[in-house]
Amino acid sequence: MTAIAILGTGLLGAAFAEAAAGRGDKVTVWNRTEDKARALESFGIHVALSPADAVRDAKRVHLVLKDDAVVNEVIAALRPSLHADAVIIDHTTTQPALTAERARMLAAEGVKYLHCPVFIGPAAARAGKGTILAAGPAEVFEEVHDALSRQAEHVRFLGERTDLAAAHKLMGNCYILGLAAIVSDVMTIGVGASVSPDDALELLSTFNAASIIGGRGKKMAQGDFAASFELTMARKDVRLMIETAGDLPLTLLPSLTQRMDALIDRGYGSMDFSVVAKEAVDHARDPDTPRGISVT
């Protein structure tokens, strides 16, 4: 039986705690709102009154917290009781640069720290499903790899660059949130044209997102913006979409029009609409490239 601590018992943290207890781990939890932690006692989980008390006997310390500021605060609070051989596994979604700085400071203090954000919902956490990303020292990852593999069905080690899992987590969440926003706008256009949300979803089911990413997405990453759907024509279609939605609120399209108009004003109208990615791709190839749009 392995003693672990889980600090932060919101929806995800609580689900991780339940699953760990079900696997036979000796689980201690802490949460700023004590009542949320107390709800886990029925699973045989011990509730600590402070972060320091929670980690006193733990071999693994899992953080499932709100943001960088809370992570720093909780780590400072638990440090006096942290075992020298314990590993802090931070599942919190955090800012990459701040994550790298935190990892650097903890490494200098001899603390084993691995940033492991997740693509897992509460139900998946209880079932040991989903994906864990990991970034940090390879020897620390190997030490906890088996435990992480019991926690989720997919564990991806991204390497020793300590901010990389944080970056991948934000990129992945952008994709998830963006898809939901796109679906919302598609439904809104449909309702504006007296098409039901169910029928709008049926239309979307005919598209293969992986094919779009592998086709146009790959060209975008390569900086290939040769037109197959000109930006000016795409902008016209967006105008029609907004007109069709009428007074119903849209999520992404209004900001997309601003971006398109800025690019058209600077001479990109005859290029493919995917030219919206040009600045990012140019900067990735040459970090000294000015961040403002320039016609080339």
Secondary structure per residue as TSV (DSSP state, phi and psi in degrees):
chain	resnum	aa	ss	phi	psi
A	1	M	-	360.0	121.5
A	2	T	-	-94.9	132.8
A	3	A	E	-85.8	121.9
A	4	I	E	-129.2	158.2
A	5	A	E	-122.7	140.5
A	6	I	E	-123.8	117.1
A	7	L	E	-108.2	114.7
A	8	G	-	109.3	103.7
A	9	T	-	-119.3	50.4
A	10	G	S	-71.4	-159.2
A	11	L	H	-57.8	-46.7
A	12	L	H	-75.9	-45.8
A	13	G	H	-60.2	-40.6
A	14	A	H	-64.1	-40.2
A	15	A	H	-65.4	-40.6
A	16	F	H	-61.5	-40.0
A	17	A	H	-65.4	-45.3
A	18	E	H	-59.0	-45.7
A	19	A	H	-64.7	-42.0
A	20	A	H	-63.6	-42.1
A	21	A	H	-62.5	-38.9
A	22	G	H	-65.7	-27.0
A	23	R	T	-83.9	-3.5
A	24	G	T	99.2	6.0
A	25	D	-	-73.6	150.8
A	26	K	E	-87.4	107.3
A	27	V	E	-108.1	129.9
A	28	T	E	-119.2	135.9
A	29	V	E	-124.1	157.0
A	30	W	E	-140.5	143.1
A	31	N	-	-146.2	145.0
A	32	R	S	-58.6	-39.0
A	33	T	S	-93.3	104.8
A	34	E	H	-61.2	-34.6
A	35	D	H	-59.2	-34.8
A	36	K	H	-65.1	-35.7
A	37	A	H	-72.9	-41.0
A	38	R	H	-58.3	-29.0
A	39	A	T	-63.2	-15.3
A	40	L	T	-92.3	-5.2
A	41	E	G	-62.6	-27.9
A	42	S	G	-66.6	-14.3
A	43	F	G	-94.3	10.3
A	44	G	T	79.2	21.8
A	45	I	-	-96.9	134.5
A	46	H	E	-85.4	139.4
A	47	V	E	-106.0	124.2
A	48	A	-	-96.6	154.9
A	49	L	S	-94.8	-5.2
A	50	S	S	-152.8	157.4
A	51	P	H	-57.6	-40.1
A	52	A	H	-62.2	-42.8
A	53	D	H	-65.4	-35.2
A	54	A	H	-65.4	-34.5
A	55	V	T	-97.7	2.1
A	56	R	T	-55.3	-38.8
A	57	D	T	-112.9	8.4
A	58	A	-	-81.2	139.5
A	59	K	S	-90.6	-29.8
A	60	R	E	-127.6	137.4
A	61	V	E	-120.6	112.4
A	62	H	E	-98.7	125.1
A	63	L	E	-103.8	126.9
A	64	V	-	-131.7	78.4
A	65	L	-	-117.6	-173.6
A	66	K	S	-81.9	-51.3
A	67	D	S	-161.2	-175.0
A	68	D	H	-59.6	-42.5
A	69	A	H	-61.9	-42.1
A	70	V	H	-69.8	-39.7
A	71	V	H	-58.6	-47.0
A	72	N	H	-62.0	-41.7
A	73	E	H	-63.8	-44.9
A	74	V	H	-70.2	-40.5
A	75	I	H	-61.9	-41.9
A	76	A	H	-61.4	-36.5
A	77	A	H	-73.3	-31.7
A	78	L	H	-88.5	-18.4
A	79	R	G	-53.1	-39.5
A	80	P	G	-60.5	-24.8
A	81	S	G	-108.6	2.5
A	82	L	-	-75.3	128.4
A	83	H	-	-65.0	146.9
A	84	A	T	-62.0	-30.4
A	85	D	T	-98.6	4.8
A	86	A	-	-73.8	151.8
A	87	V	E	-113.6	128.0
A	88	I	E	-88.5	119.4
A	89	I	E	-110.6	108.4
A	90	D	E	-99.2	108.4
A	91	H	-	-90.1	0.9
A	92	T	-	-69.2	139.9
A	93	T	-	-76.9	118.2
A	94	T	-	-135.4	170.8
A	95	Q	-	-78.7	129.8
A	96	P	H	-54.8	-47.9
A	97	A	H	-63.7	-39.4
A	98	L	H	-69.7	-33.7
A	99	T	H	-64.1	-44.3
A	100	A	H	-62.3	-41.0
A	101	E	H	-66.5	-41.0
A	102	R	H	-63.7	-43.8
A	103	A	H	-62.3	-40.4
A	104	R	H	-63.6	-45.8
A	105	M	H	-64.7	-42.2
A	106	L	H	-68.1	-38.5
A	107	A	H	-62.5	-38.4
A	108	A	H	-65.0	-26.1
A	109	E	T	-91.5	1.2
A	110	G	T	80.4	17.6
A	111	V	-	-92.1	132.3
A	112	K	E	-80.3	117.9
A	113	Y	E	-135.5	130.9
A	114	L	E	-132.0	125.0
A	115	H	E	-88.4	121.4
A	116	C	-	-134.5	65.9
A	117	P	-	-65.2	163.0
A	118	V	E	-132.9	155.5
A	119	F	E	-111.0	78.9
A	120	I	-	-147.2	132.4
A	121	G	-	-96.0	170.6
A	122	P	H	-55.9	-44.6
A	123	A	H	-63.4	-41.8
A	124	A	H	-65.9	-36.4
A	125	A	H	-62.7	-40.7
A	126	R	H	-66.1	-28.6
A	127	A	H	-95.7	1.0
A	128	G	T	70.1	31.1
A	129	K	-	-104.3	-178.3
A	130	G	S	88.6	-168.7
A	131	T	E	-127.1	134.7
A	132	I	E	-111.1	128.8
A	133	L	E	-93.9	150.6
A	134	A	E	-143.7	139.0
A	135	A	B	-146.2	136.0
A	136	G	S	150.0	-167.2
A	137	P	-	-58.6	132.9
A	138	A	H	-60.0	-37.6
A	139	E	H	-68.3	-31.4
A	140	V	H	-70.9	-41.9
A	141	F	H	-60.1	-45.2
A	142	E	H	-62.1	-32.6
A	143	E	H	-64.9	-32.9
A	144	V	H	-113.4	4.0
A	145	H	H	-55.7	-47.0
A	146	D	H	-61.6	-40.8
A	147	A	H	-65.1	-41.6
A	148	L	H	-64.6	-35.4
A	149	S	H	-67.8	-25.3
A	150	R	H	-80.5	-21.5
A	151	Q	H	-82.6	-29.2
A	152	A	-	-149.7	156.2
A	153	E	S	-78.6	-22.1
A	154	H	E	-125.1	126.3
A	155	V	E	-126.5	119.2
A	156	R	E	-113.9	113.6
A	157	F	E	-89.0	117.6
A	158	L	-	-92.4	-4.5
A	159	G	-	114.6	-172.6
A	160	E	S	-90.5	-3.1
A	161	R	-	-70.5	109.8
A	162	T	T	-71.1	-16.2
A	163	D	T	-96.3	0.1
A	164	L	H	-72.3	-37.9
A	165	A	H	-65.7	-36.9
A	166	A	H	-61.9	-42.9
A	167	A	H	-64.9	-45.2
A	168	H	H	-63.3	-36.8
A	169	K	H	-63.4	-44.3
A	170	L	H	-66.8	-39.9
A	171	M	H	-63.0	-43.2
A	172	G	H	-64.4	-42.8
A	173	N	H	-65.4	-34.6
A	174	C	H	-59.6	-42.9
A	175	Y	H	-63.6	-45.4
A	176	I	H	-63.6	-48.9
A	177	L	H	-65.3	-39.9
A	178	G	H	-63.3	-40.9
A	179	L	H	-61.6	-43.5
A	180	A	H	-62.5	-39.3
A	181	A	H	-66.5	-39.5
A	182	I	H	-63.4	-45.4
A	183	V	H	-59.4	-40.7
A	184	S	H	-59.9	-45.6
A	185	D	H	-67.3	-38.1
A	186	V	H	-61.2	-45.3
A	187	M	H	-62.4	-38.9
A	188	T	H	-65.2	-43.2
A	189	I	H	-61.2	-42.3
A	190	G	H	-60.8	-47.6
A	191	V	H	-62.0	-37.5
A	192	G	H	-62.6	-24.5
A	193	A	T	-105.9	17.4
A	194	S	T	62.8	37.9
A	195	V	-	-111.8	132.0
A	196	S	-	-70.7	153.9
A	197	P	H	-56.2	-36.9
A	198	D	H	-61.9	-42.2
A	199	D	H	-68.6	-33.9
A	200	A	H	-63.0	-42.2
A	201	L	H	-64.7	-36.9
A	202	E	H	-62.6	-39.1
A	203	L	H	-60.4	-46.9
A	204	L	H	-62.1	-29.0
A	205	S	T	-66.7	-14.8
A	206	T	T	-82.4	-10.9
A	207	F	S	-94.0	144.5
A	208	N	-	-107.5	102.4
A	209	A	H	-61.1	-37.7
A	210	A	H	-63.2	-36.7
A	211	S	H	-67.0	-39.5
A	212	I	H	-64.5	-43.3
A	213	I	I	-65.3	-43.5
A	214	G	I	-70.2	-23.2
A	215	G	I	-94.7	-84.3
A	216	R	I	-63.7	-37.9
A	217	G	I	-60.7	-42.4
A	218	K	H	-63.9	-41.1
A	219	K	H	-63.4	-39.4
A	220	M	H	-59.8	-46.1
A	221	A	H	-63.4	-28.7
A	222	Q	T	-87.0	-3.0
A	223	G	T	76.6	22.8
A	224	D	-	-97.2	103.3
A	225	F	-	-114.0	28.2
A	226	A	-	-61.5	135.9
A	227	A	-	-75.7	128.6
A	228	S	S	-118.8	-15.7
A	229	F	S	-146.6	96.0
A	230	E	B	-60.3	146.0
A	231	L	H	-58.1	-41.2
A	232	T	H	-63.9	-37.2
A	233	M	H	-71.7	-38.9
A	234	A	H	-62.7	-39.5
A	235	R	H	-63.7	-38.1
A	236	K	H	-61.8	-42.4
A	237	D	H	-64.7	-38.1
A	238	V	H	-63.7	-38.3
A	239	R	H	-59.6	-43.1
A	240	L	H	-64.6	-37.7
A	241	M	H	-61.3	-47.0
A	242	I	H	-66.0	-39.8
A	243	E	H	-62.8	-38.7
A	244	T	H	-69.2	-36.6
A	245	A	H	-65.7	-26.0
A	246	G	T	65.0	-128.7
A	247	D	T	-84.0	-3.7
A	248	L	S	-73.0	140.1
A	249	P	-	-72.7	136.4
A	250	L	-	-107.4	156.8
A	251	T	S	-100.2	-55.5
A	252	L	S	-102.2	-33.3
A	253	L	H	-59.7	-40.1
A	254	P	H	-59.1	-42.2
A	255	S	H	-72.2	-31.5
A	256	L	H	-63.5	-38.2
A	257	T	H	-61.7	-39.0
A	258	Q	H	-63.3	-43.0
A	259	R	H	-65.3	-45.1
A	260	M	H	-61.6	-45.4
A	261	D	H	-62.2	-39.2
A	262	A	H	-63.2	-40.5
A	263	L	H	-70.1	-40.9
A	264	I	H	-62.9	-42.5
A	265	D	H	-60.2	-25.9
A	266	R	T	-99.0	10.8
A	267	G	T	96.7	14.4
A	268	Y	-	-97.5	8.5
A	269	G	T	-59.6	-31.0
A	270	S	T	-86.3	-3.7
A	271	M	S	-85.9	169.1
A	272	D	B	-63.9	148.3
A	273	F	G	-61.2	-19.1
A	274	S	G	-68.8	-2.4
A	275	V	G	-61.9	-9.0
A	276	V	G	-58.2	-19.6
A	277	A	G	-93.7	1.7
A	278	K	H	-58.8	-46.6
A	279	E	H	-61.0	-42.4
A	280	A	H	-63.7	-44.7
A	281	V	H	-65.5	-43.1
A	282	D	H	-61.2	-41.6
A	283	H	H	-69.2	-34.9
A	284	A	H	-63.8	-36.9
A	285	R	H	-76.5	-35.3
A	286	D	-	-143.6	97.3
A	287	P	T	-57.8	-17.6
A	288	D	T	-84.2	-4.2
A	289	T	S	-62.3	131.1
A	290	P	-	-57.4	143.2
A	291	R	S	-78.1	-17.9
A	292	G	S	-73.4	158.6
A	293	I	-	-75.7	132.0
A	294	S	-	-131.6	141.6
A	295	V	-	-80.2	123.1
A	296	T	-	-131.6	360.0
